[in-house]
Amino acid sequence: MITLNGRSVDDADNLSLSELLSRENYMLSIIAVACNGEVVPKATYSSRQLADGDVIDVVRMVAGG
């Protein structure tokens, strides 16, 4: 089980970060992701394998002033 933005996700173990984000319908161009408190570069999303206990935080960029 992993945690995605505070929500438990049971069937995400062994997915890549890219697969999880796609499945959850995130737009990669407007998000930043941290895994276990460390920012993950977009270029590594497809090679970053998720494991039991991972905590994923997704932050969406918004425009404003």
DSSP file (Angstrom, degrees, kcal/mol; ACC not computed):
  #  RESIDUE AA STRUCTURE BP1 BP2  ACC     N-H-->O    O-->H-N    N-H-->O    O-->H-N    TCO  KAPPA ALPHA  PHI   PSI    X-CA   Y-CA   Z-CA
    1    1 A M              0   0    0      0, 0.0    52,-3.2     0, 0.0     2,-0.3   0.000 360.0 360.0 360.0 139.1    0.0    0.0    0.0
    2    2 A I  E     -A    9   0A   0      7,-2.3     7,-2.8    50,-0.2     2,-0.5  -0.772 360.0-124.3-117.2 168.7    1.2    3.5   -0.8
    3    3 A T  E     -Ab   8  55A   0     51,-2.5    53,-3.8    -2,-0.3     2,-0.6  -0.976  21.1-170.6-116.4 126.1   -0.2    6.9    0.4
    4    4 A L  E >  S-Ab   7  56A   0      3,-3.2     3,-1.8    -2,-0.5    53,-0.2  -0.949  75.5 -27.7-119.5 109.9   -1.1    9.4   -2.3
    5    5 A N  T 3  S-     0   0    0     51,-3.0    -1,-0.1    -2,-0.6    52,-0.1   0.887 127.8 -47.1  50.2  44.0   -1.9   12.9   -1.0
    6    6 A G  T 3  S+     0   0    0     50,-0.3     2,-0.4     1,-0.2    -1,-0.3   0.421 117.8 111.9  84.2  -1.1   -3.0   11.4    2.3
    7    7 A R  E <   -A    4   0A   0     -3,-1.8    -3,-3.2     2,-0.0     2,-0.3  -0.901  68.5-122.2-110.1 132.6   -5.2    8.7    0.7
    8    8 A S  E     -A    3   0A   0     -2,-0.4     2,-0.5    -5,-0.2    -5,-0.2  -0.532  23.2-167.9 -72.8 134.1   -4.3    5.0    0.9
    9    9 A V  E >   -A    2   0A   0     -7,-2.8    -7,-2.3    -2,-0.3     3,-0.6  -0.963   4.5-174.3-125.7 111.6   -3.9    3.2   -2.5
   10   10 A D  T 3  S+     0   0    0     -2,-0.5     3,-0.4    -9,-0.2    -1,-0.1   0.796  76.2  47.9 -79.0 -30.0   -3.8   -0.5   -2.2
   11   11 A D  T 3  S+     0   0    0      1,-0.2    -1,-0.2    -9,-0.1     0, 0.0  -0.034  85.4  87.4-107.5  32.3   -3.0   -1.6   -5.7
   12   12 A A    X   +     0   0    0     -3,-0.6     3,-2.0   -10,-0.1    38,-0.2   0.520  51.6 120.6-108.3  -7.1   -0.1    0.7   -6.7
   13   13 A D  T 3  S+     0   0    0     -3,-0.4    38,-0.2     1,-0.3     3,-0.1  -0.323  82.3  16.2 -56.8 138.7    2.8   -1.3   -5.4
   14   14 A N  T 3  S+     0   0    0     36,-1.9    -1,-0.3     1,-0.3     2,-0.2   0.462  97.2 121.2  73.0   4.3    5.2   -2.1   -8.2
   15   15 A L    <   -     0   0    0     -3,-2.0    35,-3.2     1,-0.1    -1,-0.3  -0.571  67.9-113.1 -81.9 158.9    3.8    0.5  -10.6
   16   16 A S  B  >  -E   49   0B   0     33,-0.2     4,-2.2    -2,-0.2    33,-0.2  -0.570  26.3-113.2 -82.0 160.2    6.0    3.2  -11.9
   17   17 A L  H  > S+     0   0    0     31,-2.5     4,-2.6    28,-0.7     5,-0.2   0.901 119.8  54.7 -58.9 -40.4    5.3    6.7  -10.7
   18   18 A S  H  > S+     0   0    0     27,-1.8     4,-2.3     1,-0.2    -1,-0.2   0.910 106.9  50.0 -59.5 -44.5    4.4    7.6  -14.3
   19   19 A E  H  > S+     0   0    0     26,-0.2     4,-2.5     2,-0.2    -1,-0.2   0.910 111.7  48.4 -61.8 -43.3    1.8    4.8  -14.4
   20   20 A L  H  X S+     0   0    0     -4,-2.2     4,-2.0     2,-0.2    -2,-0.2   0.935 111.8  48.3 -63.2 -46.6    0.3    5.9  -11.1
   21   21 A L  H  <>S+     0   0    0     -4,-2.6     5,-2.6     1,-0.2    -1,-0.2   0.885 113.1  48.3 -63.3 -38.8    0.0    9.5  -12.2
   22   22 A S  H ><5S+     0   0    0     -4,-2.3     3,-1.6    -5,-0.2    -1,-0.2   0.928 110.8  50.4 -65.4 -45.7   -1.6    8.5  -15.5
   23   23 A R  H 3<5S+     0   0    0     -4,-2.5    -2,-0.2     1,-0.3    -1,-0.2   0.832 110.7  49.6 -61.9 -32.7   -4.0    6.2  -13.8
   24   24 A E  T 3<5S-     0   0    0     -4,-2.0    -1,-0.3    -5,-0.2    -2,-0.2   0.365 115.1-119.1 -88.8   4.3   -5.0    9.0  -11.4
   25   25 A N  T < 5 +     0   0    0     -3,-1.6     2,-0.3     1,-0.2    -3,-0.2   0.811  52.6 163.5  63.8  36.0   -5.5   11.4  -14.4
   26   26 A Y      < -     0   0    0     -5,-2.6     2,-0.8    -6,-0.1    -1,-0.2  -0.651  40.1-128.8 -81.4 141.0   -2.8   13.9  -13.3
   27   27 A M    >   -     0   0    0     -2,-0.3     3,-1.8     1,-0.1     4,-0.1  -0.824  16.2-154.2 -88.4 110.4   -1.6   16.4  -16.0
   28   28 A L  G >  S+     0   0    0     -2,-0.8     3,-1.0     1,-0.3    -1,-0.1   0.755  86.6  65.7 -60.2 -26.8    2.1   16.1  -15.8
   29   29 A S  G 3  S+     0   0    0      1,-0.2    -1,-0.3    -3,-0.1    -2,-0.0   0.686 108.2  37.7 -72.0 -16.5    2.7   19.5  -17.2
   30   30 A I  G <  S+     0   0    0     -3,-1.8    31,-3.4    30,-0.0     2,-0.3   0.132 103.8  79.2-123.5  21.7    1.2   21.3  -14.2
   31   31 A I  E <   -C   60   0A   0     -3,-1.0     2,-0.3    29,-0.3    29,-0.2  -0.885  51.9-157.2-127.8 160.5    2.3   19.1  -11.2
   32   32 A A  E     -C   59   0A   0     27,-2.3    27,-2.9    -2,-0.3     2,-0.4  -0.973  19.6-153.9-127.8 146.1    5.3   18.5   -9.0
   33   33 A V  E     -CD  58  40A   0      7,-0.5     7,-3.0    -2,-0.3     2,-0.4  -0.963  11.3-169.3-129.1 138.6    5.8   15.3   -7.1
   34   34 A A  E     -CD  57  39A   0     23,-2.5    23,-2.6    -2,-0.4     2,-0.5  -0.976   6.8-160.4-120.8 140.3    7.6   14.3   -4.0
   35   35 A C  E >  S-CD  56  38A   0      3,-2.8     3,-1.5    -2,-0.4    21,-0.2  -0.980  79.6 -15.8-121.1 118.8    8.2   10.7   -2.9
   36   36 A N  T 3  S-     0   0    0     19,-3.2    -1,-0.1    -2,-0.5    20,-0.1   0.865 131.8 -50.3  54.7  39.0    9.0   10.1    0.8
   37   37 A G  T 3  S+     0   0    0     18,-0.4     2,-0.5     1,-0.2    -1,-0.3   0.430 116.8 108.2  85.6  -0.1    9.7   13.8    1.2
   38   38 A E  E <  S-D   35   0A   0     -3,-1.5    -3,-2.8     0, 0.0    -1,-0.2  -0.938  72.5-116.9-115.0 131.2   12.1   14.2   -1.8
   39   39 A V  E     -D   34   0A   0     -2,-0.5    -5,-0.3    -5,-0.3    -7,-0.0  -0.399  27.0-143.7 -63.3 135.7   11.2   16.0   -5.0
   40   40 A V  E     -D   33   0A   0     -7,-3.0    -7,-0.5    -2,-0.1     5,-0.1  -0.909  14.9-124.5-105.0 121.5   11.2   13.6   -8.0
   41   41 A P    >   -     0   0    0      0, 0.0     3,-2.2     0, 0.0     4,-0.3  -0.396  18.4-125.9 -62.9 138.7   12.4   15.0  -11.3
   42   42 A K  G >  S+     0   0    0      1,-0.3     3,-1.6     2,-0.2     4,-0.4   0.838 107.8  65.3 -54.4 -35.6    9.9   14.6  -14.1
   43   43 A A  G 3  S+     0   0    0      1,-0.3    -1,-0.3     2,-0.1     3,-0.2   0.672 103.3  47.5 -63.7 -16.0   12.5   12.9  -16.3
   44   44 A T  G X> S+     0   0    0     -3,-2.2     4,-1.4     1,-0.1     3,-0.5   0.375  78.5 101.3-107.0   3.9   12.5   10.0  -13.8
   45   45 A Y  T <4 S+     0   0    0     -3,-1.6   -27,-1.8    -4,-0.3   -28,-0.7   0.898  84.5  47.7 -55.7 -42.8    8.8    9.4  -13.3
   46   46 A S  T 34 S+     0   0    0     -4,-0.4    -1,-0.2     1,-0.2    -2,-0.1   0.766 116.1  43.0 -74.3 -23.6    8.8    6.4  -15.6
   47   47 A S  T <4 S+     0   0    0     -3,-0.5     2,-0.9    -4,-0.1    -1,-0.2   0.543  88.8  99.2 -97.2  -7.6   11.8    4.7  -14.0
   48   48 A R     <  -     0   0    0     -4,-1.4   -31,-2.5    -3,-0.4     2,-0.3  -0.705  62.8-156.8 -83.6 105.2   10.7    5.4  -10.4
   49   49 A Q  B     -E   16   0B   0     -2,-0.9   -33,-0.2   -33,-0.2     2,-0.2  -0.655  11.1-131.3 -83.9 135.3    9.2    2.2   -9.1
   50   50 A L        -     0   0    0    -35,-3.2   -36,-1.9    -2,-0.3     2,-0.3  -0.586  24.0-166.8 -85.7 148.5    6.8    2.5   -6.2
   51   51 A A    >   -     0   0    0     -2,-0.2     3,-2.3   -38,-0.2   -38,-0.0  -0.918  35.7 -74.4-134.0 158.9    7.1    0.3   -3.2
   52   52 A D  T 3  S+     0   0    0     -2,-0.3   -50,-0.2     1,-0.3   -42,-0.0  -0.258 118.5  22.9 -51.8 129.7    5.0   -0.6   -0.2
   53   53 A G  T 3  S+     0   0    0    -52,-3.2    -1,-0.3     1,-0.3   -51,-0.2   0.295  84.3 145.2  94.9  -9.1    5.0    2.2    2.3
   54   54 A D    <   -     0   0    0     -3,-2.3   -51,-2.5   -53,-0.2     2,-0.6  -0.328  39.3-147.6 -62.6 143.9    5.9    5.0   -0.2
   55   55 A V  E     -b    3   0A   0    -53,-0.2   -19,-3.2   -51,-0.0     2,-0.5  -0.966  14.4-167.1-115.8 115.5    4.3    8.4    0.5
   56   56 A I  E     -bC   4  35A   0    -53,-3.8   -51,-3.0    -2,-0.6     2,-0.5  -0.894   5.3-170.0-108.4 127.6    3.5   10.4   -2.6
   57   57 A D  E     - C   0  34A   0    -23,-2.6   -23,-2.5    -2,-0.5     2,-0.5  -0.977   3.8-166.6-117.3 124.4    2.6   14.0   -2.5
   58   58 A V  E     - C   0  33A   0     -2,-0.5     2,-0.5   -25,-0.2   -25,-0.2  -0.943   2.0-168.3-113.3 127.1    1.4   15.7   -5.7
   59   59 A V  E     - C   0  32A   0    -27,-2.9   -27,-2.3    -2,-0.5     2,-0.4  -0.961  11.5-144.9-117.4 129.6    1.2   19.5   -5.9
   60   60 A R  E     - C   0  31A   0     -2,-0.5   -29,-0.3   -29,-0.2     2,-0.2  -0.790  16.4-127.3 -96.0 134.0   -0.7   21.2   -8.7
   61   61 A M        -     0   0    0    -31,-3.4     2,-0.3    -2,-0.4    -1,-0.0  -0.564  28.0-172.5 -77.4 139.1    0.7   24.5  -10.1
   62   62 A V        -     0   0    0     -2,-0.2     2,-0.3     2,-0.0     0, 0.0  -0.973  19.4-126.4-131.5 148.9   -1.8   27.4  -10.2
   63   63 A A        +     0   0    0     -2,-0.3     2,-0.3     2,-0.0     0, 0.0  -0.623  50.8 113.4 -89.3 151.7   -1.5   30.8  -11.7
   64   64 A G              0   0    0     -2,-0.3    -2,-0.0     1,-0.1     0, 0.0  -0.982 360.0 360.0 170.0-174.7   -2.2   33.9   -9.7
   65   65 A G              0   0    0     -2,-0.3    -1,-0.1     0, 0.0    -2,-0.0   0.379 360.0 360.0-159.3 360.0   -0.8   36.9   -8.1
